[in-house]
Amino acid sequence: MQTLQTMPGPHDLADGVGRFQREVFPAKAELFAHLAEVHRPSTLFIGCSDARVVPELITQSEPGELFVVRTAGNLVPAHAPGADGVAASIEYAVAVLGVTGIVVCGHSACGAMTALAEGTDLSGAASVAGWLRHADASVARTAGGAGPERVSALVRENVRAQLANLATHPSVARAQAAGTLTLHGWVYDIRSGGVTEVGPTTGA
């Protein structure tokens, strides 16, 4: 087996792989042997790409339990014709893997939502600006606020909007109609570790 090259940075990834192979993998060898043949996650977790938000850590899930999609701002484009990696992942999770739950998870101090709330100039990041247009409706619904309160409101509203977008995907709509799939909206607070559930229209 080829040895991984050392990578620079505060956390040496190659060393991490070594520790995984020496310490973690042997303790879970039976689980990994099972997972080598079976892929049946119960939940699709759609979260932000932010490095501080780790779905498996937050939910204390074992390998194989979550099917994870991470996008900037935990955005889920509404269903539309044409190829779309997010849509394909959703369809695969629901129609092929048969997940019974979908979580859309926003989080505190989200860079994407902060940029939108503060009107940050994104002219030098055209792809980011274009992607964040999927949050236009959420921005409009939280207009008039300011500061950290507006960012928090936008994070929550954005989760609700993405739940609505999810429901436009045919695989999701069919599974909901059959009663085999439930959708959940969460907001994770990085500082406290708290998770708040938000529904499509009201907080819970």
Phi, psi and omega per residue, in radians:
M1 nan 2.341 -3.093
Q2 -1.306 2.399 3.117
T3 -1.403 2.376 3.125
L4 -1.187 2.487 3.065
Q5 -1.265 2.488 3.108
T6 -1.182 2.345 3.140
M7 -1.908 2.453 3.134
P8 -1.251 2.709 3.060
G9 2.394 2.913 -3.090
P10 -1.121 -0.476 3.089
H11 -2.087 1.965 -3.096
D12 -1.337 1.912 -3.049
L13 -1.144 -0.649 3.133
A14 -1.130 -0.700 3.073
D15 -1.100 -0.659 3.114
G16 -1.102 -0.733 3.087
V17 -1.080 -0.709 3.113
G18 -1.065 -0.760 3.112
R19 -1.138 -0.676 3.094
F20 -1.037 -0.812 -3.091
Q21 -1.200 -0.578 -3.116
R22 -1.448 -0.681 -2.927
E23 -1.954 -0.758 -3.024
V24 -1.500 -0.895 -3.069
F25 -0.992 -0.810 -3.131
P26 -1.040 -0.611 -3.119
A27 -1.245 -0.363 -3.113
K28 -2.091 0.434 -3.053
A29 -1.009 -0.687 -3.126
E30 -1.138 -0.730 3.105
L31 -1.074 -0.811 -3.112
F32 -1.173 -0.567 3.064
A33 -1.104 -0.696 3.085
H34 -1.152 -0.784 -3.098
L35 -1.180 -0.394 3.093
A36 -1.116 -0.384 -3.111
E37 -1.958 -0.362 -2.996
V38 -2.258 2.288 3.062
H39 -2.264 1.668 -3.098
R40 -2.391 1.161 3.093
P41 -1.132 2.638 -3.126
S42 -1.637 -0.380 -2.994
T43 -2.373 2.392 2.944
L44 -1.621 2.110 -3.128
F45 -1.921 2.009 3.126
I46 -1.857 1.914 -3.087
G47 -2.221 3.141 3.131
C48 -1.414 2.667 3.098
S49 -1.247 -0.175 -3.113
D50 -0.862 2.236 -3.072
A51 -1.119 -0.299 -3.121
R52 -1.462 -0.141 -3.081
V53 -1.942 1.823 -3.063
V54 -2.012 1.814 -3.021
P55 -0.934 -0.809 -3.091
E56 -1.142 -0.579 3.123
L57 -1.264 -0.807 -3.111
I58 -1.078 -0.722 -3.067
T59 -1.659 -0.068 -3.099
Q60 0.909 0.856 -3.125
S61 -1.652 2.561 3.064
E62 -1.431 2.773 3.012
P63 -0.930 2.415 3.118
G64 1.652 -0.184 -3.075
E65 -1.576 -0.490 -3.122
L66 -2.040 2.404 2.935
F67 -1.778 1.987 -2.919
V68 -1.901 2.297 2.988
V69 -2.133 2.205 3.135
R70 -2.151 2.233 3.114
T71 -2.339 2.755 3.064
A72 -1.041 2.126 3.132
G73 1.334 0.257 -3.066
N74 0.755 0.791 -3.103
L75 -1.533 2.478 3.113
V76 -2.211 1.775 3.116
P77 -1.033 2.465 3.039
A78 -1.042 2.684 -3.110
H79 -1.043 2.390 3.114
A80 -2.640 2.714 3.096
P81 -1.092 2.688 3.079
G82 1.802 2.913 -3.110
A83 -1.238 2.400 -3.114
D84 -2.712 2.065 -3.087
G85 -1.093 -0.653 3.129
V86 -1.182 -0.803 3.141
A87 -1.072 -0.717 3.140
A88 -1.106 -0.693 3.131
S89 -1.170 -0.701 3.097
I90 -1.093 -0.847 -3.124
E91 -1.074 -0.725 3.136
Y92 -1.116 -0.775 -3.133
A93 -1.087 -0.744 -3.043
V94 -1.453 -0.897 -3.005
A95 -1.436 -0.529 -3.092
V96 -1.752 -0.906 -3.098
L97 -1.416 -0.388 3.079
G98 1.271 0.641 3.084
V99 -1.030 2.613 -3.117
T100 -1.862 -0.082 3.104
G101 -2.552 2.602 3.023
I102 -2.241 2.270 3.054
V103 -1.976 2.245 2.935
V104 -1.837 2.098 -3.022
C105 -2.076 1.976 2.972
G106 -1.623 3.116 -3.098
H107 -2.715 2.790 3.099
S108 -1.121 2.705 3.083
A109 0.967 0.570 -3.139
C110 -1.202 2.161 -3.115
G111 -1.087 -0.678 -3.133
A112 -1.137 -0.820 -3.120
M113 -1.222 -0.586 3.093
T114 -1.126 -0.747 3.116
A115 -1.050 -0.731 3.141
L116 -1.222 -0.746 -3.115
A117 -1.131 -0.603 -3.087
E118 -1.670 -0.016 3.131
G119 1.132 0.671 -3.130
T120 -1.051 2.422 3.099
D121 -1.254 1.984 -3.135
L122 -1.915 0.403 -3.105
S123 -1.101 -0.413 3.107
G124 -1.557 0.038 -3.142
A125 -2.378 1.244 -3.010
A126 -1.070 -0.672 -3.134
S127 -1.168 -0.693 3.095
V128 -1.111 -0.820 -3.136
A129 -1.035 -0.756 3.132
G130 -1.126 -0.739 3.136
W131 -1.103 -0.707 -3.084
L132 -1.241 -0.148 3.043
R133 -1.085 -0.356 3.087
H134 -1.158 -0.158 3.105
A135 -1.860 0.206 -3.085
D136 -0.973 -0.757 -3.101
A137 -1.135 -0.666 3.131
S138 -1.154 -0.689 3.093
V139 -1.072 -0.761 -3.134
A140 -1.115 -0.670 -3.108
R141 -1.239 -0.347 -3.130
T142 -1.895 0.248 3.127
A143 -1.063 2.530 3.116
G144 1.804 -0.354 3.092
G145 -1.454 3.030 3.138
A146 -2.694 2.717 3.030
G147 1.198 -2.780 -3.101
P148 -1.010 -0.551 -3.140
E149 -1.131 -0.677 3.127
R150 -1.198 -0.699 3.112
V151 -1.037 -0.808 3.134
S152 -1.071 -0.755 3.126
A153 -1.118 -0.687 -3.132
L154 -1.192 -0.683 3.081
V155 -1.002 -0.824 -3.131
R156 -1.151 -0.819 -3.114
E157 -1.105 -0.614 3.133
N158 -1.142 -0.686 3.086
V159 -1.064 -0.784 3.126
R160 -1.062 -0.727 -3.127
A161 -1.131 -0.662 -3.140
Q162 -1.241 -0.549 3.016
L163 -1.083 -0.727 3.109
A164 -1.132 -0.721 3.105
N165 -1.096 -0.693 3.115
L166 -0.984 -0.721 -3.076
A167 -1.164 -0.231 3.102
T168 -1.448 -0.200 -3.141
H169 -1.370 2.197 -3.051
P170 -0.938 -0.721 -3.125
S171 -1.105 -0.676 3.123
V172 -1.198 -0.795 -3.133
A173 -1.054 -0.738 3.135
R174 -1.124 -0.763 -3.116
A175 -1.182 -0.657 3.072
Q176 -1.121 -0.747 3.137
A177 -1.099 -0.572 3.133
A178 -1.424 -0.132 3.140
G179 1.325 0.373 -3.095
T180 -1.843 0.029 -3.061
L181 -2.477 2.354 3.053
T182 -2.134 2.564 -3.141
L183 -1.928 2.477 -3.139
H184 -2.368 2.460 3.050
G185 -1.968 2.258 -3.141
W186 -2.183 2.656 2.911
V187 -2.203 2.140 -3.119
Y188 -1.739 2.253 3.099
D189 -1.691 2.022 -3.046
I190 -1.109 -0.738 -3.055
R191 -1.179 -0.757 -3.050
S192 -1.676 -0.337 -3.035
G193 1.400 0.069 -3.116
G194 -1.316 2.630 3.073
V195 -2.208 2.163 3.122
T196 -1.927 2.356 3.093
E197 -1.580 2.371 3.075
V198 -2.188 2.410 3.122
G199 -1.599 -3.111 -3.123
P200 -1.028 -0.549 -3.084
T201 -2.221 -0.435 -3.095
T202 -2.387 2.679 3.065
G203 -1.253 2.660 3.130
A204 -2.252 nan nan
